[in-house]
Amino acid sequence: MVKKWMTLIKFGLVGVLNTAIDFAVFTLLTFFGLPYLISQCISYGCGVLNSYIINRSWTFHQENKADRREFGKFVFINILTLGITSALLAAFYQGLGMPLIVSKLAATVIGVLVNFAGSRFWVFKSYQRKEN
């Protein structure tokens, strides 16, 4: 049980770093006038790259060599999360008139939940077998 909580804590810590990277790149790109949805895609991609590298080795302890199938699943779950966060960002910002940074934060929180579930139970599934 402790190991399961540690996994969630590690994922959260990596997520904080990913989010910091995402927000920093997003803020920089929008500051320089790039449209917010393009900025979202680029900034999210930067966080995703960091996420794969650190979560694979540290959070989920994947000792085997990365393969195309695992990476394909990872890319899929992150494209899904990107789609969800982008739609929510637009809905919160344009639809509800929330401030851009608040909209980004709200979309990010929901994206984290989707991403953790997909990573934990599908992408890095072999970690579950080690845990039991």
C-alpha positions in Angstrom: 0.0 0.0 0.0 2.8 2.4 0.8 4.4 1.7 -2.6 1.2 2.6 -4.3 1.1 6.0 -2.5 4.8 6.6 -3.3 4.0 6.1 -7.0 1.3 8.7 -6.8 3.5 11.1 -4.9 6.3 10.6 -7.4 3.9 11.1 -10.3 2.7 14.3 -8.6 6.2 15.6 -8.2 7.1 14.9 -11.8 3.8 16.5 -12.7 4.7 19.6 -10.8 7.9 19.8 -12.8 6.1 19.1 -16.1 3.5 21.7 -15.3 6.2 24.3 -14.5 7.8 23.6 -17.8 4.4 23.7 -19.6 3.4 27.0 -17.9 6.8 28.6 -18.5 6.8 27.8 -22.2 3.1 28.7 -22.5 3.6 32.0 -20.8 6.7 32.8 -22.9 5.1 31.9 -26.2 1.9 33.8 -25.5 3.9 36.8 -24.3 5.6 36.9 -27.7 2.3 36.8 -29.4 1.9 33.2 -30.5 -1.8 32.2 -30.5 -2.8 30.5 -27.2 -3.8 27.1 -28.7 -0.6 26.8 -30.7 1.3 27.8 -27.5 -0.7 25.1 -25.6 0.4 22.4 -28.1 4.1 23.4 -27.9 4.2 23.9 -24.2 2.3 20.7 -23.5 4.8 18.8 -25.7 7.7 20.1 -23.7 6.1 18.8 -20.5 5.3 15.5 -22.1 8.9 14.9 -23.1 10.0 15.5 -19.6 7.2 13.3 -18.3 8.1 10.3 -20.4 11.8 10.4 -19.5 11.3 10.9 -15.7 8.2 8.8 -15.1 9.5 5.9 -17.1 12.7 5.6 -15.1 11.8 7.0 -11.7 8.1 6.8 -11.1 7.3 3.5 -12.8 10.8 1.9 -12.7 10.7 0.6 -16.2 14.0 -1.3 -16.4 13.4 -2.8 -19.8 14.4 -0.9 -22.9 11.7 1.5 -24.2 9.8 0.0 -27.2 7.6 1.5 -29.9 4.5 0.0 -28.4 5.0 1.6 -25.0 6.0 4.9 -26.6 3.0 4.7 -28.9 0.7 4.2 -25.9 2.4 7.1 -24.2 2.0 9.4 -27.2 -1.7 8.3 -27.6 -2.6 9.0 -23.9 -0.8 12.4 -24.1 -2.5 13.4 -27.4 -5.8 12.4 -25.8 -4.9 14.6 -22.7 -3.8 17.4 -25.0 -7.2 17.3 -26.8 -9.1 17.4 -23.5 -7.0 20.2 -22.1 -7.1 22.2 -25.2 -10.9 21.9 -25.5 -11.3 22.8 -21.8 -8.9 25.7 -22.2 -11.0 27.1 -25.0 -14.3 26.4 -23.2 -13.1 28.0 -20.0 -11.4 31.0 -21.6 -13.7 31.8 -24.6 -16.9 30.1 -23.5 -17.0 31.0 -19.8 -14.8 34.2 -20.0 -12.4 33.0 -17.3 -9.0 34.6 -17.2 -6.5 32.8 -19.5 -4.2 31.6 -16.7 -7.1 30.4 -14.5 -8.5 28.6 -17.6 -5.1 27.0 -18.1 -4.8 25.9 -14.5 -8.3 24.3 -14.5 -7.7 22.5 -17.7 -4.3 21.3 -16.4 -5.8 19.8 -13.2 -8.3 17.7 -15.2 -5.5 16.7 -17.7 -3.3 15.4 -14.8 -6.1 13.1 -13.7 -6.6 11.7 -17.2 -2.8 11.3 -17.7 -2.1 9.6 -14.4 -4.9 7.0 -15.0 -3.7 6.3 -18.5 0.0 6.1 -17.6 -0.5 4.0 -14.5 -3.0 1.5 -15.8 -2.2 1.3 -19.5 1.2 2.8 -20.7 3.4 1.5 -17.8 1.2 -1.5 -17.1 4.1 -3.8 -16.3 4.7 -1.7 -13.2 1.5 -3.0 -11.7 2.7 -6.6 -11.9 5.9 -5.6 -10.1 3.9 -3.9 -7.4 1.7 -6.8 -6.5 
